[in-house]
Amino acid sequence: MDYVNLGPSGLKVSRLCLGCMSYGDTSKGWHGDWVLSEDESRPFIREAVEAGINFFDTANMYSRGASEEVIGRLLPEFARRDEIVVATKAFLPWQQAPNAGGLSRKALMQAVDDTLTRLGMDYVDLYQIHRWDDATPIEETMEALHDIVKAGKARYIGASSMFAWQFAKAQEVARANGWTRFISMQNHVNLLYREEEREMLPLCADQGVGVIPWSPLARGKLARAWDETTVRSETDGFGKLLYRQQEEADRAIVETVGAIAAERGVSRASVALAWHFAKDVTAPIIGATKDGHIAAAVAAMDLGLTDDEVARLEQPYLPKTPVGVVSTVPRNWSLSQVAE
């Protein structure tokens, strides 16, 4: 396993991050049809640690908090606290009540304390805002995040999907006031969704911000044949929203992934993840719910796609309307509406 600094910080993270949205409680959250229980999750946490992965990402609303509880109990079974990097996120509503969500000082201070209780930890390594909050001044959010860091409840802060101008504004507000700045951007990037190449990825490269893409396999679409389905693909409403544009172009990309995988004698997942390493992202956030998922991800690190293979994979792509970027808390929201 290779380790690199996350963005401009001295924090060392593995080149793969294990996403923990699939671990939690099947009775909680919108994704109960495919989430794994604690006992079902344990082998994947163990395998990740044994493979050298030290970077684990979750969020306070995954399984309505149960994901944090599960990894908080499982990680100590296989690694010491100082050996692992725990990342989590806040913003999306965790219950249907005023202030239970968003990025106000009140919401963030409550959210981080609740998160630490669920994790059973004194601090998180990376505390991320899950989306941009139009209802809260960014000055309030950045000062609250700075205070959370200074209180020792988080070591670093990061952000997730938003527009590049919003991210730049947040960073400048922090710089101008001497507050803690984001070291990472967790955004939606994969072979089927490359709109981040227009603004966000160049901004992160220019500012030295680490990039840790979510859904690097496009909700699994890049890891299987186009017509193959899974329980998740059939029940994941957010995934269907993300990938309903340019389907013929997407099919051509998926077929190219399969062709290169066959030529190389590797899995489709390895090829699709290897593209991320060819684009020099810091650490794609992988999911693991079946045997072979982690092994395929580890194999991708050494696959080394050629320039010709990268060009073949990218050639069919057609531009899309941005999705997965904007997420505000609607006035009359319900937990069933919340995704990712």
N, C-alpha and C positions, 0 to 999 in steps of 0.2 A: 504494500500500500504506500502511495506517495502522500506527503503532507505539504501543504503550502500555507502561507499567511493569508488570512481572510481580509481582503482589501488592504487598506493602509495600516492595519493593526499588526501587532505581534502575535495574534492568536493563530495557532497552528490547527488546521483542520484537514481531515482526510479528503481526497479528491472525489469521494462519494459521500453523500449525506443520506441517511436512512430517514425517509418520511414516515411518520407514525400516525397518519390519518386513519389507516386501516386497522389500528389497534385500539381497542376500547371496550365498548359494551354494545352488544347487538340490539339492546332495547332502547338505546338512546341515539338521537341524531337522525338526520335525513338519510344516512347511508347505512342503516341497520341491516340491509339485505346482504351486504358483503364485508362488513367489518368483522374482525376476528376478536374472540374473547381473550382474556389474559393468558389462559393456558395455551390457546392456539398461537398466540403471539410470541411466547417465550422462545421457541426454537429459532425464530428469525432474529430476535435481539441477540441471542447467543451467537448465531452464525455471523452476524454483522460484526460483533466485537472480535470474534476469532479471525475474521478476514482483515482486521485492522481498521475498520470504520470507527472513528471516534466522534462523529458528528451526527446528532439526532435532532430532528425537527418535528414539532407538533404545534398545536394552537389551543387556546382555551375553549374554543367552541367545538372541537372535534369530539364527537360523541358526548357533547355537552359537558366537557371536562373529564370524561372517563379516560380519554387517551393520555392526558397528563398523569392521571392516577396510575394507569397501567405501566407506563414507562418509568414513572417514579419508583414503582415497586420492583420492576424487572431489571433495570440497569444496574443497581447495586449488587445483583446476583452475579454479574459477570465483569464488572469493572469498578475501579475506585473512582470517586467523584472527581479527583484532580486529573484523571486520565481521559475524561469525556467532555464533550462540548454539547451542552443542551440548549437548543433554540426553541422558542415558542412565540406565539403571536397574540395580539389583542386587537379588537375593534368590532368584529361581528358580534351581534347580541348573544348573550348566554342565557337570558331568560326574557320573558315578555314583560318588561317594566321600564319606566323612564330611567335613563342613565345606565341601564344594563347594556352597554355597547357604546361605540363611538370612541373618540379620542380626547374627551375633555379631561381635565385634571382629576375630577372626581372619579370618572370611569376608569382611567388608567391606574390610579392609586389603588382602587378596589380590585381591579383585575389582576395586578401583579401580586398583591397579597393573597388573593384566592388561588392564583397559579402556584405560588410557592407552597401553600398548604397542600394542594393536590399532589404536587411533585414530591413533597416531603423534603425539600431542599431549602437552603438558606439563600440561594441566589440562582439566577439563570445566567448562562454565558452570553446569549444573544437574545435580546428582547426586541421583537419586531412589530411594527404597525401593519396590520393585515391589509388595509386599504387606506385611501385618503378619506378624510372626514370633512365634507363641505360645511357641516354644521358647527365646526369648532375652529377658531382662529389657529393657524399653524404655530403662532408664537406660544399659545397656551400649551399646545401639544409638545413642542420641542422643549420648553422649559420643564414640563412635567417629566418627560423622558430623562432630561439631564438630572433632575432631582432624584429620580429612581436609580440612576447610575451612582450618584454621589452618596445615596443612602446604602449602597452596597447590595441592592437587590438585583442588579443586572451589571454585568461587566462591560457589555457593549450593546449598541442598538443597531437595528437594521430596519429596512422597509420592504414592503411587498408591492405588488402591481399598482401602478398609477401612471399618469402621464409624465413625460420627462420634465416638462416645465414645473410640475408640482414638486418633483423630487429635487430639482435644482433650487426651487424657492425654499424648501425646507432646509436644505444644506446651507444656504446663504443666511437664513434667519439664525441658524445655530452658530455659524461662523461669526456673524456680526455681533452676537451677544455673548460670545465666549462659552456657548453651551456645547454639549456632546453632539458630535455629528454621526450620521449613519456610516457604517463601514461596509454594508452589504445591501444588495437589491435582490429580492426573491421575486422573479417575474416569470411570465408565461413564455417559454421559449422551447421550440422543438421543430422538427422538419415540416410539420403541418401548420405551424404558426410561427412566422418569422417577422412579424410586424415590428417587434422590438429592435430589429436591426436598423430601423430608420432613425430613431432618436435616443432611446434609452441605453442601448448597448454602447454606442459611441460616447455618450455622456459618462457612463461608468468607466470606460476605458480611459478617457481623458482625465478623470478625477481619481483613478486608482481604486474605485469601489469594486468589491468582490461581487460576482454574479453567481447566484445559486438558483438555477431555474426550477420551477415547479412543473410537474407533468412533462418530463423530458421524453416520455414515450407516448405522449398524446393520449393519456387515459388508457394506455395499452394498445391503441390502434396500430402503432408502429411495431408491435411485438407479435402480431399474428396476421394471418391472411385477411384480406379485406372483408370477406363474407363470413368470417368466423365470429361468433358472439360468445359473450360470457355473462354471468349473472350481473356483474357490474355494468357492462356495456348496455344491458337491457334495462337496468333500473336507475342508472346514474343520469338524472335529468340535467345536471350542470354540464356533464360531458357532452351530451347531445347538443346543448346550446353552443358549446365551444367549437364544435366541428361539424357545422351544418352548411358551411359555405364552401364553394369550389370543390365539390365532392369528386368530380372526375379528375381534377388535378391531384387531389389527395390520394385517390386510388392509384394513380400512376406513381406517386412517391412511395406508397406502401409496397407496390409491386417491385419497384427498384430496390427497396430495402431487402425484400425477399430474394431478388436475383443476386445481389452482392453477398448476402448471407450464404446462399448456396455455393457461390464461387469460392468463398473463403472457408466454408465448412464450419460456420459459427451460427449462433442464433440471430434472429432478427433483432432482438433487444440489444445485443452486443453492437450490431452495426449502427442502430439508431443512437445509442449512447456514445459510440465512438465519434459520431459527428460533433457532439458537444465538445469533446476534447480537442478535435480539430479546430474548433472555433475558440478554444482557450477560455472557456468558462471556468470558474473556480471549482464548483462541485455541484453537479446535477443532483436533485433530490429524487431518489429512487423509491419505489414502493416494492414491498416483498410480502407476498401472501401465499406463494406456492414454491415448492422445491425447484431450485434452479434459478430463481429470480436474482438472488445475490451473486451467485457464481457467474451468471451472464453479465451482470454489471461490472464485476471485477475484471472479467475477460476483456471488456470494452476498453479498459485503460491501456492495454498493450496491443490493441488491434492495429492502430496506426493506419487510418484510411489514407489512400493516395490522393493527390490533387484531382486526378481523373475521377475517382470514386466520389469525392465530395461534389464535384461538378455534376455527375450523374444524379446524385441524390437531390440536388438543389434545382436542377433544370426544369422540372415540371411545375414548380411552385407558381401560384398566381396570388396577387395581393388580396387581402381580406379586410373587411371592416374590423377595427379593433374590438376584441371581446376579452372579458376577464380583467379589464383595467379599471372600470368604474364600478364602485360598490358603495353606495350610501345607505344609511339606515332610513327606510321609508317611514312616513308618519304612522301608517297602520300596518306594520310589518308582523310577520309570524315566523317562528323558528323554522317552519317547513319551507320558507322561501330562501333561507340562507344556504349558501353553498361554498365549496372550496375552503 
